[in-house]
Amino acid sequence: MNAIATKRFNLDEYHRLAELGFFAGNERVELIAGEIVQIAAKGRKHSVCSTRLERELFKLLGERATLRGQEPIIISDDSEPEPDLAIAKNCLDDYLSAHPSPADILLLVEIADSSLSDRKLWG
């Protein structure tokens, strides 16, 4: 019996695949522990929750930190997830030179539709 090996990717390989057009223009993926994973479609409740949370956090934070909505963060050499919201330390170039890393992250928020199904959204 032959063992099947799974190809794991690092950040450089993942970015190169994107540059080469490996992913379709509307295909949403992220790199998690070396695996390229499709991002699930967001439902209406998820979108509303995200919008409301982002609005409130923006009011609270002002210019004291950077609020990033569904933008990549670098967790390790083989993980670049796109959390629903991240609060990161301010950076002079707004993370143009590199996505935030664990040392830059103050808070991560991931919204799950399944936990919202029977709950009224904030009031």
C-alpha positions as CSV (number, residue, x, y, z in Angstrom):
1,M,0.0,0.0,0.0
2,N,1.4,3.5,-0.9
3,A,1.1,6.3,1.5
4,I,-0.3,9.6,0.1
5,A,1.6,12.7,1.1
6,T,-0.2,16.0,1.3
7,K,1.7,19.1,0.0
8,R,1.9,21.8,2.6
9,F,2.6,25.3,1.5
10,N,4.5,28.1,3.2
11,L,3.7,31.8,2.9
12,D,6.1,32.4,0.0
13,E,4.6,29.5,-2.0
14,Y,1.1,30.6,-1.2
15,H,1.7,34.2,-2.3
16,R,3.4,32.9,-5.5
17,L,0.4,30.8,-6.4
18,A,-1.8,33.9,-6.0
19,E,0.6,36.0,-8.2
20,L,0.5,33.3,-10.9
21,G,-3.3,33.4,-10.9
22,F,-3.8,29.9,-9.5
23,F,-6.9,31.0,-7.6
24,A,-9.9,32.2,-9.6
25,G,-10.6,35.9,-9.2
26,N,-13.7,35.4,-7.0
27,E,-12.2,32.4,-5.1
28,R,-11.7,33.2,-1.4
29,V,-9.0,31.1,0.3
30,E,-6.6,31.4,3.2
31,L,-3.5,29.5,4.3
32,I,-4.0,27.6,7.6
33,A,-1.2,25.3,8.9
34,G,0.1,24.9,5.4
35,E,-3.2,24.0,3.8
36,I,-5.1,26.2,1.4
37,V,-8.7,26.4,2.7
38,Q,-11.7,27.9,1.1
39,I,-13.4,30.6,3.1
40,A,-17.0,29.9,3.8
41,A,-19.6,32.2,2.4
42,K,-21.0,34.7,4.9
43,G,-24.7,34.7,5.6
44,R,-26.8,37.8,6.2
45,K,-26.7,37.5,10.0
46,H,-22.9,37.1,10.0
47,S,-22.6,40.2,7.8
48,V,-24.9,42.3,10.0
49,C,-23.1,41.2,13.1
50,S,-19.7,42.0,11.6
51,T,-20.9,45.5,10.4
52,R,-22.4,46.4,13.8
53,L,-19.3,45.2,15.7
54,E,-17.0,47.0,13.4
55,R,-19.0,50.2,13.8
56,E,-18.9,50.0,17.6
57,L,-15.2,49.1,17.8
58,F,-14.3,52.0,15.5
59,K,-16.1,54.4,17.8
60,L,-14.3,53.0,20.8
61,L,-10.8,52.8,19.3
62,G,-10.6,56.0,17.4
63,E,-7.0,56.5,16.4
64,R,-5.6,54.4,19.3
65,A,-5.3,51.1,17.3
66,T,-5.9,49.8,13.8
67,L,-9.2,48.0,13.1
68,R,-8.9,45.5,10.2
69,G,-11.9,43.7,8.8
70,Q,-11.4,40.4,7.0
71,E,-7.8,41.2,6.2
72,P,-4.8,38.8,6.4
73,I,-2.7,38.4,9.5
74,I,0.5,36.3,9.7
75,I,0.4,33.7,12.4
76,S,3.4,31.7,11.3
77,D,5.4,30.8,8.2
78,D,2.5,28.5,7.1
79,S,-0.6,30.4,8.3
80,E,-2.2,33.6,7.0
81,P,-5.8,33.6,8.1
82,E,-8.3,36.4,7.5
83,P,-10.3,36.8,10.7
84,D,-13.6,38.7,10.7
85,L,-12.0,41.5,12.7
86,A,-8.6,42.2,14.1
87,I,-7.4,45.0,16.3
88,A,-3.7,45.6,15.8
89,K,-1.2,48.1,17.1
90,N,-0.9,51.2,14.9
91,C,1.8,51.0,12.3
92,L,3.3,53.9,10.5
93,D,2.7,52.4,7.0
94,D,-0.7,50.8,8.0
95,Y,0.9,47.4,7.4
96,L,1.8,48.1,3.8
97,S,5.2,46.4,4.3
98,A,3.8,43.3,6.0
99,H,0.6,42.0,7.5
100,P,0.3,42.1,11.3
101,S,2.0,39.3,13.2
102,P,1.1,37.9,16.6
103,A,3.2,40.7,18.3
104,D,1.0,43.3,16.6
105,I,-2.4,41.8,17.4
106,L,-4.3,43.1,20.3
107,L,-7.6,41.2,19.7
108,L,-9.0,38.8,17.1
109,V,-12.7,38.2,16.5
110,E,-14.2,35.4,14.5
111,I,-18.0,35.4,14.0
112,A,-19.9,32.1,13.7
113,D,-23.3,32.0,12.2
114,S,-24.3,28.9,14.1
115,S,-24.1,30.8,17.4
116,L,-26.2,33.6,16.0
117,S,-29.1,31.5,14.6
118,D,-31.5,32.0,17.5
119,R,-30.3,35.2,19.0
120,K,-31.4,38.7,18.5
121,L,-28.5,40.9,17.3
122,W,-27.7,43.6,19.9
123,G,-31.0,45.1,21.0
